[in-house]
Amino acid sequence: MRSLTQLSQLIGVSARPEPAAIPEERLHALFKNRAELKKAYSELQDEVYRLQDRIKQQEGATARVQEMLGALEGRLGLAETAYPALVFYQLRALWQCGRELIEQFVTELTNQQEERERRAHLAECNRRQFALRQEVEARLRGAETQLAAAQDQRAQLIERRSRLTRFWHYFKRRELDRRIRAAEAEVSLADVALAEAREEAQRVLDEPAPAFPGLSLEARRAINLAAIAYAEVLCAKLVDTPLVALGKEATSRREAADDYGDRVACETLITQIGRARALILAKSNVAQDVKSRTERLKNLARYRNPNDTSPIPESVAFSEDDVLAGAPLGQSMARMPNVVAEDTWDLYRILLR
């Protein structure tokens, strides 16, 4: 081994060559990759923690639902608690049915009005665009005409200058040279004006049509008043029963209560709920009642701010001379709720903002 080392030293070769130094660029890239890997690892850890928190929340929600299902099974297993539970959930279903009717009504009105306003918006945009294009094209034609006239004037001056060849035409040639320079300046200005007119015309052609801004304030107010009128019509159909108040109370609770009496009373309520559901689903006189009530609300509705879409609750309450389907409400007026103030049928979730 020693002899090999001595031999390598004699011939100028190192027995153990030193490793080459790492270039600075590669070292910088290694540190950069390391920093990016650490950042990605930290982001993955945050994502894991977030998903674990969501799993815990979902497990808690699942446990609460299972607890509610267990309580419901226990109530349905006993006759004295099963009937109140049936009444409770049927009241919630009745309330949901009224809400869905109003939501469907508002959706249909919104789609119809949005289609009308979208068409009107498109027609107005087309009219403005046509007028603007006409104006731009007129300026473009004017610039082209001005350039052609300037070029023709310059050509005539040059042609006149070319015929003045005698020595006594010196002063006339000098005057024409001055006029030719002025004409060339006019041609340059007309050329610049034409280029600007062409750019403006192209900009107008390339400009996209403005997007539809959505329903107008007046349309949203009108739709909301129609929704309020519909909610009042539904309440008027059930004005001789306590089902609207009971349905509102049931929707505010998470679990069934034993506030509906014995089995006979519950069976009576279940029968009333079935009839009430058929009443609010019936379409007879609904359009007429909603239309007449909406027209009345337009004269009564007041708004706190100019941009509000929902009226002040006190301004749209029932009054003594209100009529529905041609018949006065009479003594039933005292039982009619202010659907806006009491958020009947979850009206505030339905009204347009």
C-alpha positions in Angstrom: 0.0 0.0 0.0 2.8 2.4 0.8 4.6 1.6 -2.4 1.4 2.4 -4.4 1.2 5.8 -2.6 4.8 6.6 -3.4 4.2 5.5 -7.1 1.2 7.7 -7.4 3.1 10.7 -6.0 5.9 10.1 -8.5 3.6 10.2 -11.5 1.6 13.2 -10.1 -1.7 11.3 -9.4 -3.4 11.6 -6.0 -4.4 8.3 -4.5 -7.6 9.8 -3.0 -8.8 12.8 -5.0 -10.7 15.5 -3.1 -14.4 15.8 -4.1 -15.2 18.7 -6.4 -16.9 21.7 -4.7 -20.6 22.0 -5.2 -21.5 25.0 -7.5 -23.2 27.9 -5.8 -26.2 27.7 -8.1 -26.8 24.1 -7.2 -26.5 24.9 -3.5 -29.0 27.8 -3.8 -31.4 25.4 -5.6 -31.0 22.8 -2.9 -31.8 25.3 -0.1 -34.8 26.7 -2.2 -36.2 23.1 -2.7 -35.7 22.4 1.0 -37.7 25.6 2.0 -40.5 24.7 -0.5 -40.7 21.2 0.9 -40.9 22.5 4.5 -43.7 24.9 3.4 -45.6 22.1 1.6 -45.2 19.9 4.7 -46.5 22.7 7.0 -49.5 23.2 4.7 -50.3 19.5 4.7 -50.1 19.4 8.5 -52.6 22.4 8.6 -54.9 20.5 6.2 -54.7 17.4 8.4 -55.6 19.4 11.5 -58.5 21.1 9.7 -59.9 17.7 8.5 -59.5 16.3 11.9 -61.5 19.2 13.3 -64.2 18.7 10.7 -64.4 15.0 11.6 -64.8 15.8 15.2 -67.6 18.3 14.3 -69.3 15.7 12.1 -69.0 13.1 14.8 -70.7 15.6 17.3 -73.5 16.3 14.8 -74.0 12.6 14.2 -74.2 12.0 17.9 -76.8 14.7 18.3 -78.9 13.3 15.4 -78.7 9.8 16.9 -79.7 11.2 20.3 -82.7 12.9 18.6 -83.6 9.7 16.7 -83.4 7.8 20.0 -85.7 10.2 21.7 -88.1 10.1 18.8 -88.2 6.3 18.9 -88.9 6.5 22.6 -91.8 8.9 22.0 -93.3 6.8 19.2 -93.1 3.7 21.3 -95.7 5.1 23.8 -99.3 6.0 22.8 -99.5 9.0 25.1 -96.4 10.6 23.5 -96.7 9.2 20.0 -99.7 11.3 19.0 -98.2 14.7 20.1 -95.1 13.8 18.1 -97.3 13.1 15.0 -99.0 16.5 15.5 -95.6 18.2 16.0 -94.1 16.9 12.7 -97.3 17.5 10.7 -97.4 21.1 11.9 -93.8 21.5 10.7 -94.7 19.9 7.4 -97.7 22.3 7.0 -95.4 25.2 7.7 -92.8 23.9 5.2 -95.6 23.4 2.6 -96.6 27.1 2.9 -93.0 28.2 2.7 -92.4 26.1 -0.4 -95.5 27.5 -2.1 -94.3 31.1 -1.5 -90.7 30.2 -2.6 -92.0 28.7 -5.8 -94.2 31.7 -6.4 -91.3 34.1 -5.9 -89.0 32.0 -8.1 -91.5 32.1 -11.0 -92.0 35.9 -10.6 -88.3 36.4 -10.5 -87.6 34.4 -13.6 -90.3 36.1 -15.5 -89.3 39.6 -14.5 -85.6 38.9 -15.0 -86.3 37.6 -18.5 -88.2 40.8 -19.3 -85.6 43.1 -17.9 -82.8 41.2 -19.5 -84.5 41.6 -22.9 -85.0 45.3 -22.2 -81.4 45.7 -21.1 -80.2 43.9 -24.3 -82.4 46.1 -26.5 -81.2 49.3 -24.8 -77.6 48.1 -25.2 -78.1 47.4 -28.8 -79.7 50.8 -29.4 -76.9 52.6 -27.7 -74.3 50.5 -29.5 -75.9 51.2 -32.8 -76.1 54.9 -32.2 -72.4 54.9 -31.1 -71.3 53.0 -34.1 -73.2 55.4 -36.4 -71.5 58.3 -34.7 -68.1 56.7 -35.0 -68.6 55.7 -38.6 -69.6 59.2 -39.4 -66.4 60.6 -37.9 -64.4 58.0 -39.7 -66.0 58.9 -43.1 -65.4 62.6 -42.3 -61.7 61.9 -41.5 -61.4 60.0 -44.8 -63.0 62.8 -46.7 -60.8 65.4 -45.0 -57.7 63.4 -45.8 -58.7 62.9 -49.4 -59.4 66.7 -49.8 -56.0 67.5 -48.2 -54.2 65.1 -50.5 -56.1 66.5 -53.6 -55.2 70.1 -52.6 -51.5 69.1 -52.2 -51.5 67.4 -55.6 -53.0 70.4 -57.3 -50.4 72.7 -55.8 -47.6 70.4 -56.8 -49.0 70.2 -60.3 -49.2 74.0 -60.5 -45.7 74.3 -59.1 -44.3 72.0 -61.8 -45.6 74.2 -64.6 -43.8 77.3 -63.3 -40.4 76.8 -64.9 -39.4 80.3 -66.2 -37.1 82.5 -64.2 -39.7 85.2 -63.8 -41.9 82.6 -62.0 -39.5 82.7 -59.0 -41.8 84.5 -56.6 -44.8 82.4 -57.6 -42.7 79.2 -57.1 -41.7 80.5 -53.6 -45.3 81.2 -52.7 -46.4 77.8 -54.0 -43.6 76.1 -52.0 -45.0 77.7 -48.9 -48.5 76.6 -49.7 -47.3 73.1 -50.5 -45.6 72.8 -47.1 -48.8 74.0 -45.5 -50.8 71.4 -47.5 -48.4 68.6 -46.5 -49.0 69.6 -42.8 -52.7 69.4 -43.4 -52.3 66.0 -44.9 -50.3 64.8 -41.9 -52.9 66.1 -39.5 -55.7 64.5 -41.5 -53.8 61.2 -41.6 -53.4 61.3 -37.8 -57.1 62.1 -37.4 -58.0 59.2 -39.7 -55.8 56.8 -37.7 -57.5 57.9 -34.4 -60.9 57.5 -36.0 -60.1 54.0 -37.1 -58.8 53.1 -33.6 -61.9 54.4 -32.0 -64.1 52.5 -34.5 -62.2 49.3 -33.8 -62.5 49.9 -30.0 -66.3 50.3 -30.4 -66.5 47.2 -32.4 -64.5 45.2 -29.9 -66.2 46.6 -26.8 -68.3 43.8 -25.2 -71.9 44.4 -24.3 -72.4 45.4 -20.6 -73.5 42.6 -18.4 -77.0 42.4 -17.1 -77.0 44.2 -13.7 -79.8 42.1 -12.2 -83.3 42.9 -11.2 -84.1 46.5 -10.6 -85.0 47.9 -7.2 -88.6 48.4 -8.3 -88.9 44.8 -9.6 -87.6 43.4 -6.3 -89.9 45.5 -4.3 -92.9 44.5 -6.5 -92.0 40.8 -6.1 -91.6 41.1 -2.4 -95.0 42.7 -2.1 -96.5 39.9 -4.1 -94.8 37.4 -1.8 -96.2 39.2 1.3 -99.6 39.2 -0.3 -99.4 35.5 -1.0 -98.3 34.8 2.6 -101.3 36.8 3.9 -103.7 34.9 1.6 -102.4 31.6 2.9 -102.9 32.9 6.5 -106.4 34.1 5.6 -107.3 30.6 4.5 -106.4 29.3 7.9 -107.7 32.2 9.9 -110.4 30.2 11.7 -107.8 27.7 13.0 -104.8 28.0 15.4 -102.6 26.1 13.0 -100.5 29.1 11.8 -99.4 29.9 15.3 -98.9 26.3 16.2 -96.9 25.7 13.1 -94.6 28.7 13.9 -94.1 27.4 17.4 -93.3 23.9 16.1 -90.7 25.2 13.7 -88.9 27.1 16.5 -88.4 23.9 18.4 -85.9 21.0 17.8 -87.9 18.3 19.5 -91.6 17.4 19.9 -93.5 18.7 22.9 -96.5 17.3 24.8 -98.6 20.5 24.4 -101.3 19.2 22.0 -103.6 17.4 24.5 -104.7 13.8 24.7 -105.2 11.3 21.9 -108.6 12.7 20.9 -107.3 16.2 20.7 -104.3 15.1 18.7 -106.5 13.2 16.2 -108.7 16.3 15.8 -105.6 18.5 15.1 -104.3 15.9 12.6 -107.6 16.1 10.8 -107.5 19.9 10.8 -103.9 19.9 9.5 -104.9 17.6 6.6 -107.7 20.0 5.7 -105.5 23.0 6.1 -102.9 21.5 3.7 -105.6 20.9 1.1 -106.8 24.5 1.6 -103.4 26.2 1.0 -102.7 23.9 -1.9 -106.0 24.9 -3.6 -105.5 27.4 -6.4 -109.1 28.8 -6.5 -109.2 32.6 -6.2 -105.5 32.7 -5.2 -104.4 34.8 -8.2 -107.3 37.2 -7.7 -106.6 37.6 -4.0 -102.9 38.0 -4.4 -103.3 40.6 -7.2 -105.8 42.7 -5.2 -103.8 42.4 -2.0 -100.6 43.4 -3.9 -102.2 46.5 -5.4 -103.3 47.5 -1.9 -99.8 46.9 -0.5 -98.2 49.1 -3.1 -100.2 52.1 -1.8 -99.5 51.2 1.9 -95.9 50.0 1.8 -93.2 52.3 3.3 -89.5 51.8 3.4 -86.9 52.9 5.9 -84.2 53.6 3.3 -84.3 54.4 -0.5 -82.5 51.1 -1.3 -84.6 48.8 1.0 -86.5 46.0 -0.8 -88.6 44.9 2.2 -91.2 47.3 3.6 -91.6 48.4 7.2 -93.7 45.7 8.9 -96.2 48.2 10.4 -97.0 49.6 7.0 -98.3 46.3 5.6 -100.4 45.1 8.4 -104.0 44.0 7.8 -106.7 46.7 8.3 -110.4 46.5 9.1 -111.5 47.1 5.5 -109.3 44.3 4.0 -111.2 41.8 1.8 -110.2 38.6 0.2 -112.0 36.8 -2.5 -114.7 39.5 -2.3 -115.6 38.8 1.3 -114.6 40.9 4.3 -112.5 39.3 7.0 -114.7 40.7 9.8 -114.0 39.4 13.2 -111.3 37.1 11.9 -109.1 40.2 11.6 -107.9 39.9 15.2 -106.4 36.5 14.4 -104.6 37.6 11.3 -100.8 37.9 11.9 -98.5 40.6 10.5 -96.6 38.2 8.2 -93.6 40.5 7.9 -93.3 41.4 11.6 -93.8 37.7 12.7 -91.8 36.2 9.8 -94.7 33.9 9.0 -93.8 31.0 6.6 -90.1 32.1 7.1 -90.8 35.0 4.9 -87.5 36.9 5.5 -85.6 33.9 4.0 -87.7 34.2 0.8 -87.9 37.9 0.2 -85.4 39.3 -2.3 -82.6 41.5 -1.0 
